[in-house]
Amino acid sequence: MSVPPPVSTSVPASPSASVPSAVSGAPRTPTQADLLDFVRRTAADPELIASLPLDPEGRTWVRLEGPGGSEAWLIGWPPGTGTGWHDHAESVGAFLTAAGELKENSLAARLPADGWKTLELTEEIDRQRKLPAGTGRAFGRHHVHEVLNESTEEHAISVHAYYPPLPQIRRYSRTGQILRLEHVERPEDWQ
């Protein structure tokens, strides 16, 4: 899921953001399961979800304190908005719809990390998921997807977490079975 640039201050999520330690006192690297657990617990906080300002024209977001040094976001999606095709490079992640419904289109294949500009995708590589409130998923490195709020009337709200914090986001265009790398965003582009 594409993450917009931070525009507001960090907000501690009310659920505990810690990840249990394998060694007493030292946090361990959060896994996909840890991130999914975090987004589930965070999305279940009605006060936090209600605190997100919603804009009828564009997505809104607040950065949260994620578990074990992860990057986390609360994102509002006006009707008809989406991310476009992208990946999160070397980060694993999880997201969950807290309100409304989102749709995820994804590719059921791991793409090469670097060294390409255009790929011809094979048939039957496309996956679609409807993610109503309370539904989410975790994903691995180089997961290419787009997330959409297809509603014509309702905002959707979601919680996202990534580890390690996003080193880059690669943005793609897609025409039929052709996927093209359009540009790469780095954290300094978001701040």
TORKOL-4160 file (C-alpha; in steps of 0.2 Angstrom, whole numbers, padded with zeros to 4 digits, m for minus):
191
<pt num="1" X="0000" Y="0000" Z="0000"/>
<pt num="2" X="0007" Y="0017" Z="m0004"/>
<pt num="3" X="0010" Y="0028" Z="0010"/>
<pt num="4" X="0008" Y="0046" Z="0009"/>
<pt num="5" X="0020" Y="0058" Z="0016"/>
<pt num="6" X="0019" Y="0062" Z="0034"/>
<pt num="7" X="0009" Y="0078" Z="0037"/>
<pt num="8" X="0004" Y="0077" Z="0055"/>
<pt num="9" X="0013" Y="0073" Z="0071"/>
<pt num="10" X="0016" Y="0055" Z="0076"/>
<pt num="11" X="0002" Y="0048" Z="0087"/>
<pt num="12" X="0004" Y="0033" Z="0099"/>
<pt num="13" X="m0008" Y="0020" Z="0095"/>
<pt num="14" X="m0017" Y="0015" Z="0110"/>
<pt num="15" X="m0014" Y="m0004" Z="0109"/>
<pt num="16" X="0003" Y="m0009" Z="0115"/>
<pt num="17" X="0016" Y="m0005" Z="0101"/>
<pt num="18" X="0029" Y="m0017" Z="0108"/>
<pt num="19" X="0034" Y="m0033" Z="0101"/>
<pt num="20" X="0038" Y="m0047" Z="0113"/>
<pt num="21" X="0057" Y="m0050" Z="0115"/>
<pt num="22" X="0066" Y="m0066" Z="0111"/>
<pt num="23" X="0080" Y="m0059" Z="0123"/>
<pt num="24" X="0074" Y="m0051" Z="0139"/>
<pt num="25" X="0074" Y="m0032" Z="0137"/>
<pt num="26" X="0078" Y="m0032" Z="0119"/>
<pt num="27" X="0064" Y="m0029" Z="0106"/>
<pt num="28" X="0065" Y="m0041" Z="0091"/>
<pt num="29" X="0061" Y="m0038" Z="0073"/>
<pt num="30" X="0043" Y="m0038" Z="0070"/>
<pt num="31" X="0036" Y="m0052" Z="0058"/>
<pt num="32" X="0022" Y="m0051" Z="0046"/>
<pt num="33" X="0011" Y="m0059" Z="0060"/>
<pt num="34" X="0016" Y="m0046" Z="0072"/>
<pt num="35" X="0012" Y="m0032" Z="0060"/>
<pt num="36" X="m0005" Y="m0039" Z="0056"/>
<pt num="37" X="m0009" Y="m0041" Z="0075"/>
<pt num="38" X="m0004" Y="m0023" Z="0078"/>
<pt num="39" X="m0015" Y="m0017" Z="0064"/>
<pt num="40" X="m0030" Y="m0027" Z="0070"/>
<pt num="41" X="m0028" Y="m0021" Z="0088"/>
<pt num="42" X="m0026" Y="m0003" Z="0082"/>
<pt num="43" X="m0041" Y="m0003" Z="0070"/>
<pt num="44" X="m0051" Y="m0009" Z="0085"/>
<pt num="45" X="m0048" Y="0007" Z="0094"/>
<pt num="46" X="m0064" Y="0017" Z="0090"/>
<pt num="47" X="m0057" Y="0033" Z="0097"/>
<pt num="48" X="m0041" Y="0033" Z="0087"/>
<pt num="49" X="m0051" Y="0029" Z="0071"/>
<pt num="50" X="m0064" Y="0043" Z="0074"/>
<pt num="51" X="m0049" Y="0055" Z="0077"/>
<pt num="52" X="m0043" Y="0054" Z="0059"/>
<pt num="53" X="m0049" Y="0070" Z="0050"/>
<pt num="54" X="m0057" Y="0065" Z="0033"/>
<pt num="55" X="m0056" Y="0076" Z="0018"/>
<pt num="56" X="m0069" Y="0073" Z="0004"/>
<pt num="57" X="m0056" Y="0077" Z="m0010"/>
<pt num="58" X="m0040" Y="0067" Z="m0005"/>
<pt num="59" X="m0033" Y="0054" Z="0007"/>
<pt num="60" X="m0028" Y="0060" Z="0024"/>
<pt num="61" X="m0016" Y="0051" Z="0036"/>
<pt num="62" X="m0008" Y="0051" Z="0053"/>
<pt num="63" X="0008" Y="0042" Z="0057"/>
<pt num="64" X="0007" Y="0030" Z="0071"/>
<pt num="65" X="0021" Y="0022" Z="0082"/>
<pt num="66" X="0022" Y="0005" Z="0076"/>
<pt num="67" X="0029" Y="m0011" Z="0085"/>
<pt num="68" X="0048" Y="m0014" Z="0086"/>
<pt num="69" X="0053" Y="0001" Z="0076"/>
<pt num="70" X="0041" Y="m0002" Z="0061"/>
<pt num="71" X="0032" Y="0012" Z="0052"/>
<pt num="72" X="0014" Y="0013" Z="0054"/>
<pt num="73" X="0000" Y="0024" Z="0047"/>
<pt num="74" X="m0019" Y="0028" Z="0049"/>
<pt num="75" X="m0026" Y="0032" Z="0032"/>
<pt num="76" X="m0043" Y="0039" Z="0027"/>
<pt num="77" X="m0049" Y="0036" Z="0009"/>
<pt num="78" X="m0062" Y="0046" Z="0001"/>
<pt num="79" X="m0074" Y="0038" Z="m0011"/>
<pt num="80" X="m0066" Y="0034" Z="m0028"/>
<pt num="81" X="m0048" Y="0035" Z="m0022"/>
<pt num="82" X="m0033" Y="0023" Z="m0024"/>
<pt num="83" X="m0015" Y="0021" Z="m0023"/>
<pt num="84" X="m0010" Y="0015" Z="m0041"/>
<pt num="85" X="0001" Y="0000" Z="m0043"/>
<pt num="86" X="0017" Y="0000" Z="m0032"/>
<pt num="87" X="0027" Y="m0010" Z="m0020"/>
<pt num="88" X="0036" Y="m0007" Z="m0003"/>
<pt num="89" X="0053" Y="m0014" Z="m0009"/>
<pt num="90" X="0062" Y="m0023" Z="0005"/>
<pt num="91" X="0049" Y="m0020" Z="0018"/>
<pt num="92" X="0036" Y="m0033" Z="0024"/>
<pt num="93" X="0019" Y="m0026" Z="0029"/>
<pt num="94" X="0001" Y="m0028" Z="0034"/>
<pt num="95" X="m0015" Y="m0017" Z="0033"/>
<pt num="96" X="m0032" Y="m0019" Z="0039"/>
<pt num="97" X="m0048" Y="m0009" Z="0035"/>
<pt num="98" X="m0055" Y="m0001" Z="0050"/>
<pt num="99" X="m0071" Y="0007" Z="0042"/>
<pt num="100" X="m0079" Y="0006" Z="0025"/>
<pt num="101" X="m0072" Y="m0007" Z="0012"/>
<pt num="102" X="m0056" Y="m0007" Z="0002"/>
<pt num="103" X="m0051" Y="m0018" Z="m0013"/>
<pt num="104" X="m0034" Y="m0024" Z="m0016"/>
<pt num="105" X="m0028" Y="m0029" Z="m0033"/>
<pt num="106" X="m0011" Y="m0038" Z="m0032"/>
<pt num="107" X="0000" Y="m0049" Z="m0042"/>
<pt num="108" X="0003" Y="m0067" Z="m0037"/>
<pt num="109" X="0021" Y="m0068" Z="m0041"/>
<pt num="110" X="0037" Y="m0060" Z="m0033"/>
<pt num="111" X="0045" Y="m0049" Z="m0046"/>
<pt num="112" X="0063" Y="m0046" Z="m0048"/>
<pt num="113" X="0069" Y="m0032" Z="m0036"/>
<pt num="114" X="0080" Y="m0022" Z="m0048"/>
<pt num="115" X="0087" Y="m0022" Z="m0066"/>
<pt num="116" X="0070" Y="m0020" Z="m0076"/>
<pt num="117" X="0059" Y="m0007" Z="m0082"/>
<pt num="118" X="0046" Y="m0017" Z="m0091"/>
<pt num="119" X="0039" Y="m0034" Z="m0088"/>
<pt num="120" X="0026" Y="m0044" Z="m0097"/>
<pt num="121" X="0015" Y="m0053" Z="m0085"/>
<pt num="122" X="0009" Y="m0070" Z="m0087"/>
<pt num="123" X="m0009" Y="m0075" Z="m0087"/>
<pt num="124" X="m0018" Y="m0079" Z="m0071"/>
<pt num="125" X="m0006" Y="m0068" Z="m0061"/>
<pt num="126" X="m0020" Y="m0056" Z="m0055"/>
<pt num="127" X="m0028" Y="m0057" Z="m0038"/>
<pt num="128" X="m0042" Y="m0047" Z="m0031"/>
<pt num="129" X="m0048" Y="m0045" Z="m0013"/>
<pt num="130" X="m0062" Y="m0036" Z="m0005"/>
<pt num="131" X="m0057" Y="m0030" Z="0012"/>
<pt num="132" X="m0073" Y="m0025" Z="0022"/>
<pt num="133" X="m0071" Y="m0017" Z="0040"/>
<pt num="134" X="m0061" Y="m0029" Z="0051"/>
<pt num="135" X="m0052" Y="m0038" Z="0037"/>
<pt num="136" X="m0034" Y="m0036" Z="0033"/>
<pt num="137" X="m0019" Y="m0045" Z="0027"/>
<pt num="138" X="0000" Y="m0046" Z="0028"/>
<pt num="139" X="0012" Y="m0047" Z="0014"/>
<pt num="140" X="0030" Y="m0050" Z="0010"/>
<pt num="141" X="0044" Y="m0041" Z="0002"/>
<pt num="142" X="0042" Y="m0034" Z="m0016"/>
<pt num="143" X="0023" Y="m0037" Z="m0015"/>
<pt num="144" X="0015" Y="m0027" Z="m0030"/>
<pt num="145" X="m0002" Y="m0021" Z="m0027"/>
<pt num="146" X="m0015" Y="m0006" Z="m0028"/>
<pt num="147" X="m0028" Y="m0002" Z="m0015"/>
<pt num="148" X="m0044" Y="0006" Z="m0019"/>
<pt num="149" X="m0060" Y="0013" Z="m0011"/>
<pt num="150" X="m0072" Y="0009" Z="m0024"/>
<pt num="151" X="m0087" Y="0016" Z="m0015"/>
<pt num="152" X="m0096" Y="0031" Z="m0022"/>
<pt num="153" X="m0102" Y="0037" Z="m0005"/>
<pt num="154" X="m0092" Y="0031" Z="0010"/>
<pt num="155" X="m0075" Y="0035" Z="0016"/>
<pt num="156" X="m0064" Y="0020" Z="0021"/>
<pt num="157" X="m0051" Y="0020" Z="0035"/>
<pt num="158" X="m0036" Y="0008" Z="0036"/>
<pt num="159" X="m0021" Y="0005" Z="0047"/>
<pt num="160" X="m0004" Y="0000" Z="0039"/>
<pt num="161" X="0012" Y="m0006" Z="0046"/>
<pt num="162" X="0029" Y="m0009" Z="0038"/>
<pt num="163" X="0046" Y="m0016" Z="0043"/>
<pt num="164" X="0059" Y="m0011" Z="0041"/>
<pt num="165" X="0052" Y="0007" Z="0039"/>
<pt num="166" X="0050" Y="0010" Z="0020"/>
<pt num="167" X="0066" Y="0012" Z="0011"/>
<pt num="168" X="0057" Y="0016" Z="m0005"/>
<pt num="169" X="0041" Y="0014" Z="m0014"/>
<pt num="170" X="0042" Y="0009" Z="m0033"/>
<pt num="171" X="0027" Y="0015" Z="m0043"/>
<pt num="172" X="0021" Y="0006" Z="m0059"/>
<pt num="173" X="0010" Y="0009" Z="m0073"/>
<pt num="174" X="0000" Y="m0005" Z="m0080"/>
<pt num="175" X="m0008" Y="m0008" Z="m0097"/>
<pt num="176" X="m0015" Y="m0025" Z="m0100"/>
<pt num="177" X="m0001" Y="m0038" Z="m0095"/>
<pt num="178" X="0013" Y="m0025" Z="m0097"/>
<pt num="179" X="0020" Y="m0018" Z="m0080"/>
<pt num="180" X="0032" Y="m0003" Z="m0081"/>
<pt num="181" X="0042" Y="0004" Z="m0067"/>
<pt num="182" X="0038" Y="0023" Z="m0068"/>
<pt num="183" X="0048" Y="0030" Z="m0053"/>
<pt num="184" X="0055" Y="0027" Z="m0036"/>
<pt num="185" X="0051" Y="0037" Z="m0021"/>
<pt num="186" X="0062" Y="0038" Z="m0006"/>
<pt num="187" X="0058" Y="0044" Z="0012"/>
<pt num="188" X="0066" Y="0061" Z="0008"/>
<pt num="189" X="0053" Y="0063" Z="m0005"/>
<pt num="190" X="0039" Y="0061" Z="0008"/>
<pt num="191" X="0046" Y="0074" Z="0020"/>
